[in-house]
Amino acid sequence: MTKVKGGFKRLAWSNLSAQFSEQLALAAAPLVAVLVLKENAVGTGLLQTAQTLPFLLLSLPAGWLADQYSHKKLMVGAEAMRMCSLLLIILLLALSAMTHWWLAMLGFLGVIGTVCYSVAAPALVPTLVSKSELPIANRWLELARSIAYAGGPAIGGAIVGWSRAPIAYALAALCSMIAISLLSGLSSTAVKQSSGSLRASLKEAVAFCFTHSFLRPIIVTGMVFSVSWFILQAVFVFWAISHLGITAQVLGMVLAGYGIGMITGAIGSPFLSKHLPLGFQILLGPTTAFLGSVLMLLTMWSTKPLLPGAAYFLFGAGPVIWSITTTSLRQAVTPIPMLGRVSGVMLLTTFGCRPVGALLGAVTASLFSVQACLLLSAVGFLLQLLVIRFSPILALHQLSDLEEVVKVPLFESGT
């Protein structure tokens, strides 16, 4: 990080703290639901729905806010909102007044902070570093996210298992406080007012995404992946504790496999880019996700924690490579003036499908069984693999070839 400016260092450390806060809270919430509130798979599924719904409802409004107001102020406000929700959870737990609905509503409030922070941070980076430093800066941000995904669930699960939930939430609140402090030291950024009709601009971006031969399969794959992933997420904690007999501490280690997979995929991505065509790199994400779902199905016959741990590793490793390669592809084929809106559409269609998957998992568990959720999730992961397998993307060889096709420089800045 020595090659980037001090302002970005503050953002990078703030991002790490904010990511840890989010992951600690997300890891603690279902454990509180099962161990403290004695909820079943339906209850944890509804909790997952509440904690993902802001991505569906607020991604586009949050993006509009990021264009209208100071990025720094929006991020500070977002993190303060998350911290307040965490402190209220601690208070309710201390008073033995926590209910499922309070946990869901406060989780919803905290994730609003996540959505606002997530849309503002990428827009803030170019104001802190030069264009030549952007790859270095973005690599550090991705690494911070991966570390948080690896460490957050393990730490959260261990704390809940050893000393119950309040300390886990207190640590998450402390991380949010650190993130706010670091952000407060940044200089305010100039506000870039959005122009034109919001409705017309979004309509143009949506039409571009869903008619483009490369972007359409990426969107469809991302949507099916998100639904399938959150069908699994909605019931896995209940399944792991009730059927596999996994303790909170071991469960944290299992969930940490996801972050370890992310780190492994991010580190291995440069090697893969040198030895595999672009299309095959993109295919790796859906492929490893499907293999992970197969390992999850095997937990119906084997209770060894190694199986879900390996599954979560695959769910992390391949999709990180997918994220890196498809983002680069999207930048290459999208006209520069439309990049922001297209990114917003991508965020909405993928993250917005999370509550759909969580709710579908809760309903499936209620009407049928948790095993039915595992099977439905695996079918979805197979479908997203087939979408990419039979798309034109598989024929792509390298990213530089696309520059000649669309006549758009890969890293040109918009005006």
C-alpha positions as CSV (number, residue, x, y, z in Angstrom):
1,M,0.0,0.0,0.0
2,T,3.1,2.3,0.0
3,K,2.6,3.2,-3.6
4,V,-0.8,5.0,-3.0
5,K,-1.6,8.2,-1.3
6,G,-2.4,8.7,2.4
7,G,-6.0,9.4,1.6
8,F,-6.5,6.1,0.0
9,K,-4.8,4.4,2.9
10,R,-7.5,5.8,5.1
11,L,-10.2,4.5,2.8
12,A,-8.5,1.1,2.6
13,W,-8.3,0.6,6.3
14,S,-11.8,2.0,6.7
15,N,-13.1,-0.5,4.2
16,L,-11.4,-3.3,6.0
17,S,-13.0,-2.2,9.3
18,A,-16.4,-1.8,7.7
19,Q,-16.2,-5.2,6.0
20,F,-15.3,-6.8,9.3
21,S,-18.2,-5.1,11.0
22,E,-20.6,-6.4,8.4
23,Q,-19.3,-10.0,8.4
24,L,-19.3,-10.2,12.2
25,A,-22.9,-9.0,12.4
26,L,-24.0,-11.3,9.5
27,A,-22.3,-14.3,11.2
28,A,-23.8,-13.6,14.6
29,A,-27.4,-12.9,13.5
30,P,-28.4,-16.5,12.5
31,L,-26.5,-17.9,15.4
32,V,-28.5,-15.7,17.8
33,A,-31.7,-16.7,16.0
34,V,-31.0,-20.4,16.4
35,L,-29.2,-20.5,19.8
36,V,-30.9,-17.6,21.7
37,L,-34.3,-17.3,20.0
38,K,-34.6,-21.0,19.2
39,E,-35.7,-20.3,15.6
40,N,-36.0,-23.0,13.0
41,A,-35.0,-23.0,9.3
42,V,-38.0,-20.9,8.4
43,G,-37.0,-18.3,10.9
44,T,-33.4,-18.1,9.7
45,G,-34.6,-17.9,6.1
46,L,-36.8,-14.9,6.9
47,L,-33.9,-13.3,8.8
48,Q,-31.8,-13.7,5.6
49,T,-34.5,-12.1,3.6
50,A,-34.6,-9.1,5.8
51,Q,-30.8,-8.7,5.7
52,T,-30.7,-8.8,1.9
53,L,-33.8,-6.9,1.0
54,P,-32.1,-3.4,1.1
55,F,-30.0,-4.5,-2.0
56,L,-33.2,-5.0,-3.9
57,L,-35.0,-1.9,-2.7
58,L,-32.2,0.6,-2.3
59,S,-29.3,-0.1,-4.7
60,L,-30.5,2.4,-7.3
61,P,-31.5,5.2,-4.9
62,A,-28.2,4.8,-3.0
63,G,-26.4,5.2,-6.4
64,W,-28.4,8.3,-7.1
65,L,-27.4,9.7,-3.6
66,A,-23.7,8.9,-4.3
67,D,-24.0,11.1,-7.5
68,Q,-25.7,14.0,-5.7
69,Y,-23.9,14.3,-2.4
70,S,-20.4,14.0,-0.9
71,H,-19.1,10.4,-1.0
72,K,-17.4,10.8,2.3
73,K,-20.5,12.1,4.1
74,L,-22.7,9.4,2.6
75,M,-20.2,6.7,3.8
76,V,-19.9,8.2,7.3
77,G,-23.6,8.3,7.6
78,A,-24.0,4.8,6.3
79,E,-21.5,3.4,8.8
80,A,-23.0,5.4,11.6
81,M,-26.4,3.8,10.7
82,R,-24.8,0.4,10.9
83,M,-23.2,1.2,14.3
84,C,-26.5,2.4,15.7
85,S,-28.3,-0.8,14.7
86,L,-25.5,-2.9,16.3
87,L,-25.7,-0.9,19.6
88,L,-29.5,-1.4,19.7
89,I,-29.1,-5.1,19.2
90,I,-26.6,-5.2,22.2
91,L,-29.1,-3.3,24.3
92,L,-32.0,-5.6,23.5
93,L,-29.8,-8.7,24.2
94,A,-28.6,-7.3,27.5
95,L,-32.3,-6.6,28.5
96,S,-33.4,-10.1,27.4
97,A,-35.9,-8.2,25.1
98,M,-34.6,-9.4,21.8
99,T,-37.2,-11.0,19.5
100,H,-37.0,-12.4,15.9
101,W,-38.7,-9.2,14.5
102,W,-36.3,-6.9,16.3
103,L,-33.3,-8.9,15.0
104,A,-34.7,-8.8,11.5
105,M,-35.5,-5.1,11.5
106,L,-32.2,-4.0,13.0
107,G,-30.4,-6.3,10.6
108,F,-32.3,-4.6,7.7
109,L,-31.2,-1.2,9.1
110,G,-27.6,-2.2,9.3
111,V,-27.6,-3.5,5.7
112,I,-28.9,-0.1,4.5
113,G,-25.5,1.2,5.7
114,T,-23.8,-1.6,3.7
115,V,-25.6,-0.7,0.5
116,C,-24.7,3.0,0.8
117,Y,-21.1,2.3,1.6
118,S,-20.8,-0.2,-1.2
119,V,-22.0,2.2,-3.9
120,A,-20.0,5.3,-2.6
121,A,-16.6,3.6,-2.0
122,P,-15.8,2.8,-5.7
123,A,-16.8,6.3,-6.7
124,L,-14.5,7.8,-4.1
125,V,-11.3,5.8,-5.2
126,P,-10.6,7.8,-8.4
127,T,-10.6,11.1,-6.3
128,L,-7.9,9.7,-4.1
129,V,-5.4,8.0,-6.5
130,S,-4.2,8.6,-10.0
131,K,-5.5,6.6,-13.0
132,S,-2.2,4.6,-13.1
133,E,-2.7,3.7,-9.4
134,L,-6.3,2.4,-9.8
135,P,-5.4,-1.3,-10.3
136,I,-3.2,-1.2,-7.1
137,A,-6.0,0.5,-5.1
138,N,-8.7,-1.8,-6.2
139,R,-6.6,-4.8,-5.5
140,W,-6.2,-3.7,-1.9
141,L,-9.9,-3.1,-1.5
142,E,-10.7,-6.6,-2.9
143,L,-8.1,-8.1,-0.6
144,A,-9.6,-6.4,2.4
145,R,-13.0,-7.8,1.5
146,S,-11.6,-11.3,1.1
147,I,-9.8,-11.1,4.5
148,A,-13.0,-9.9,6.2
149,Y,-15.0,-12.8,4.6
150,A,-12.4,-15.2,5.8
151,G,-11.9,-13.9,9.3
152,G,-15.3,-12.4,10.2
153,P,-17.4,-15.6,10.3
154,A,-14.7,-17.5,12.2
155,I,-14.3,-14.8,14.8
156,G,-18.1,-14.2,15.0
157,G,-18.8,-17.9,15.4
158,A,-16.1,-18.4,18.0
159,I,-17.2,-15.4,20.1
160,V,-20.9,-16.4,20.0
161,G,-20.0,-20.0,21.0
162,W,-17.7,-18.9,23.8
163,S,-19.4,-15.9,25.3
164,R,-22.7,-15.4,23.5
165,A,-23.7,-12.7,21.1
166,P,-23.3,-9.3,22.8
167,I,-19.5,-9.3,22.6
168,A,-19.6,-10.2,18.9
169,Y,-21.9,-7.3,18.2
170,A,-19.8,-5.0,20.4
171,L,-16.7,-5.9,18.3
172,A,-18.7,-5.2,15.1
173,A,-19.8,-1.8,16.5
174,L,-16.1,-1.0,17.4
175,C,-15.1,-1.8,13.8
176,S,-17.8,0.5,12.5
177,M,-16.5,3.2,14.9
178,I,-13.0,2.8,13.6
179,A,-14.3,3.0,10.0
180,I,-16.1,6.2,10.7
181,S,-13.0,7.7,12.4
182,L,-10.8,6.9,9.4
183,L,-13.3,8.2,6.9
184,S,-13.7,11.5,8.9
185,G,-10.0,12.2,8.2
186,L,-10.6,12.3,4.4
187,S,-11.0,15.5,2.5
188,S,-14.5,16.1,1.2
189,T,-14.9,15.2,-2.5
190,A,-16.5,17.4,-5.1
191,V,-20.1,16.5,-5.9
192,K,-20.8,15.5,-9.5
193,Q,-24.5,16.2,-10.2
194,S,-26.3,13.7,-12.4
195,S,-27.9,15.0,-15.5
196,G,-30.8,14.0,-17.7
197,S,-34.0,12.1,-16.8
198,L,-33.3,9.3,-14.2
199,R,-36.0,7.2,-15.7
200,A,-34.8,7.6,-19.3
201,S,-31.2,7.0,-18.3
202,L,-32.0,3.8,-16.4
203,K,-34.2,2.6,-19.2
204,E,-31.3,3.0,-21.7
205,A,-28.9,1.1,-19.4
206,V,-31.3,-1.7,-18.9
207,A,-32.0,-2.1,-22.6
208,F,-28.2,-2.1,-23.3
209,C,-27.5,-4.8,-20.7
210,F,-30.3,-7.2,-21.7
211,T,-29.7,-6.9,-25.5
212,H,-25.9,-7.2,-25.4
213,S,-24.7,-10.7,-26.3
214,F,-22.1,-10.7,-23.6
215,L,-23.8,-8.8,-20.8
216,R,-27.1,-10.7,-21.0
217,P,-25.7,-14.1,-20.1
218,I,-23.6,-12.5,-17.3
219,I,-26.7,-10.9,-15.8
220,V,-28.8,-14.1,-16.1
221,T,-26.0,-16.1,-14.6
222,G,-25.5,-13.6,-11.7
223,M,-29.2,-13.6,-11.0
224,V,-29.6,-17.4,-10.9
225,F,-26.4,-17.7,-8.9
226,S,-27.6,-15.2,-6.3
227,V,-31.0,-16.9,-5.9
228,S,-29.3,-20.4,-5.6
229,W,-26.7,-19.1,-3.1
230,F,-29.2,-17.5,-0.8
231,I,-31.5,-20.5,-0.9
232,L,-28.6,-22.3,0.6
233,Q,-27.6,-19.5,2.9
234,A,-31.2,-19.2,4.3
235,V,-31.1,-22.7,5.8
236,F,-27.4,-23.7,6.1
237,V,-26.8,-22.6,9.7
238,F,-29.9,-24.4,10.9
239,W,-28.9,-27.5,8.8
240,A,-25.3,-27.4,10.1
241,I,-26.3,-27.2,13.8
242,S,-29.4,-29.5,13.8
243,H,-28.4,-32.2,11.3
244,L,-24.6,-32.1,11.1
245,G,-24.1,-31.4,14.8
246,I,-21.6,-28.6,14.1
247,T,-20.8,-26.3,17.0
248,A,-20.8,-22.5,16.7
249,Q,-17.0,-22.4,16.8
250,V,-16.6,-25.1,14.0
251,L,-19.4,-23.4,12.0
252,G,-17.4,-20.2,12.0
253,M,-14.4,-22.1,10.6
254,V,-16.6,-23.7,7.9
255,L,-18.0,-20.4,6.9
256,A,-14.5,-18.9,6.8
257,G,-13.8,-21.3,4.0
258,Y,-15.6,-18.9,1.8
259,G,-13.2,-16.0,2.5
260,I,-10.2,-18.3,2.2
261,G,-11.5,-19.4,-1.2
262,M,-11.9,-15.7,-2.2
263,I,-8.3,-14.9,-1.2
264,T,-7.0,-18.0,-3.1
265,G,-9.0,-17.1,-6.2
266,A,-7.8,-13.4,-6.1
267,I,-4.2,-14.5,-5.7
268,G,-4.4,-17.1,-8.4
269,S,-6.2,-14.9,-10.9
270,P,-3.1,-13.4,-12.5
271,F,-1.7,-16.9,-13.1
272,L,-4.9,-18.1,-14.7
273,S,-5.1,-15.0,-17.0
274,K,-1.8,-16.0,-18.4
275,H,-2.7,-19.6,-19.1
276,L,-6.4,-19.7,-19.9
277,P,-8.6,-17.9,-22.5
278,L,-10.9,-15.3,-21.0
279,G,-14.0,-17.4,-21.7
280,F,-12.7,-20.3,-19.7
281,Q,-11.7,-18.0,-16.8
282,I,-15.2,-16.8,-16.7
283,L,-16.5,-20.3,-16.8
284,L,-14.5,-21.2,-13.7
285,G,-16.9,-19.3,-11.4
286,P,-20.1,-21.1,-12.3
287,T,-18.3,-24.4,-12.5
288,T,-16.8,-24.3,-9.0
289,A,-20.2,-23.0,-7.7
290,F,-21.9,-26.1,-9.1
291,L,-19.3,-28.4,-7.7
292,G,-19.7,-26.7,-4.3
293,S,-23.5,-27.4,-4.4
294,V,-22.8,-31.1,-5.1
295,L,-20.6,-31.3,-2.0
296,M,-23.5,-29.7,-0.1
297,L,-25.8,-32.4,-1.3
298,L,-23.5,-35.0,0.0
299,T,-24.0,-33.6,3.5
300,M,-27.3,-35.4,3.5
301,W,-25.4,-38.6,3.9
302,S,-22.2,-37.5,5.6
303,T,-22.0,-35.2,8.7
304,K,-18.3,-34.4,8.4
305,P,-17.7,-30.7,8.5
306,L,-15.0,-31.1,5.8
307,L,-17.7,-31.3,3.1
308,P,-19.4,-28.0,3.7
309,G,-16.0,-26.4,4.4
310,A,-14.8,-27.5,1.0
311,A,-18.0,-26.4,-0.6
312,Y,-17.7,-22.9,0.9
313,F,-14.1,-22.7,-0.3
314,L,-15.3,-23.5,-3.9
315,F,-18.1,-20.9,-3.6
316,G,-15.5,-18.3,-2.7
317,A,-12.6,-19.2,-5.1
318,G,-14.4,-19.5,-8.4
319,P,-16.8,-16.6,-8.1
320,V,-14.0,-14.1,-7.2
321,I,-12.3,-15.0,-10.5
322,W,-15.8,-14.5,-12.1
323,S,-16.1,-11.1,-10.5
324,I,-12.7,-10.0,-11.7
325,T,-13.1,-11.2,-15.3
326,T,-16.7,-10.2,-15.9
327,T,-16.1,-6.7,-14.5
328,S,-13.2,-6.3,-16.9
329,L,-15.4,-7.6,-19.7
330,R,-18.2,-5.2,-18.8
331,Q,-15.7,-2.3,-18.9
332,A,-14.5,-3.3,-22.3
333,V,-17.9,-3.6,-24.0
334,T,-19.7,-0.7,-22.3
335,P,-19.6,2.8,-23.7
336,I,-17.7,5.0,-21.2
337,P,-20.7,7.4,-20.5
338,M,-22.8,4.4,-19.5
339,L,-20.5,2.6,-17.2
340,G,-22.0,3.8,-14.0
341,R,-25.6,3.0,-14.9
342,V,-24.6,-0.4,-16.3
343,S,-22.8,-1.1,-13.0
344,G,-25.9,-0.1,-11.1
345,V,-28.1,-2.5,-13.2
346,M,-25.6,-5.3,-12.5
347,L,-25.7,-4.6,-8.7
348,L,-29.5,-4.5,-8.7
349,T,-30.0,-7.7,-10.7
350,T,-27.5,-9.7,-8.7
351,F,-27.7,-8.4,-5.1
352,G,-31.4,-7.7,-5.6
353,C,-32.0,-11.4,-6.1
354,R,-30.6,-12.2,-2.7
355,P,-33.9,-11.7,-0.8
356,V,-35.7,-13.6,-3.4
357,G,-33.4,-16.6,-2.8
358,A,-33.6,-16.3,1.0
359,L,-37.4,-16.1,0.9
360,L,-37.6,-19.0,-1.5
361,G,-35.4,-21.0,0.9
362,A,-37.6,-20.2,3.8
363,V,-40.8,-21.2,1.9
364,T,-39.2,-24.4,0.6
365,A,-38.1,-25.4,4.1
366,S,-41.5,-24.6,5.4
367,L,-43.5,-26.5,2.8
368,F,-41.1,-29.4,2.2
369,S,-37.7,-29.8,4.0
370,V,-34.2,-28.4,4.3
371,Q,-33.0,-31.2,2.1
372,A,-35.4,-29.9,-0.6
373,C,-33.6,-26.5,-0.3
374,L,-30.2,-28.2,-0.9
375,L,-31.6,-29.9,-4.0
376,L,-33.2,-26.7,-5.3
377,S,-30.0,-24.8,-4.8
378,A,-28.0,-27.4,-6.7
379,V,-30.4,-27.3,-9.6
380,G,-30.0,-23.5,-9.7
381,F,-26.2,-23.8,-9.7
382,L,-26.4,-26.2,-12.6
383,L,-28.6,-23.8,-14.5
384,Q,-26.2,-20.9,-14.1
385,L,-23.4,-23.1,-15.3
386,L,-25.3,-24.1,-18.5
387,V,-26.2,-20.4,-19.3
388,I,-22.5,-19.5,-19.5
389,R,-21.4,-22.8,-21.1
390,F,-23.7,-22.2,-24.1
391,S,-23.1,-18.5,-24.4
392,P,-20.8,-16.6,-26.8
393,I,-18.6,-15.7,-23.9
394,L,-16.9,-19.1,-23.9
395,A,-15.3,-18.2,-27.3
396,L,-13.5,-15.1,-26.0
397,H,-9.7,-15.4,-25.9
398,Q,-8.3,-12.3,-24.3
399,L,-9.7,-8.9,-23.2
400,S,-7.5,-6.8,-25.4
401,D,-9.3,-8.2,-28.5
402,L,-12.5,-6.5,-27.4
403,E,-11.1,-3.0,-27.7
404,E,-11.0,-3.3,-31.4
405,V,-14.6,-4.6,-31.5
406,V,-16.3,-1.9,-29.5
407,K,-13.8,1.0,-30.3
408,V,-13.7,2.0,-26.6
409,P,-10.4,2.2,-24.7
410,L,-10.4,-0.2,-21.8
411,F,-9.3,2.3,-19.1
412,E,-10.3,5.7,-20.5
413,S,-11.9,8.0,-17.9
414,G,-15.3,9.5,-18.6
415,T,-15.8,13.3,-18.6
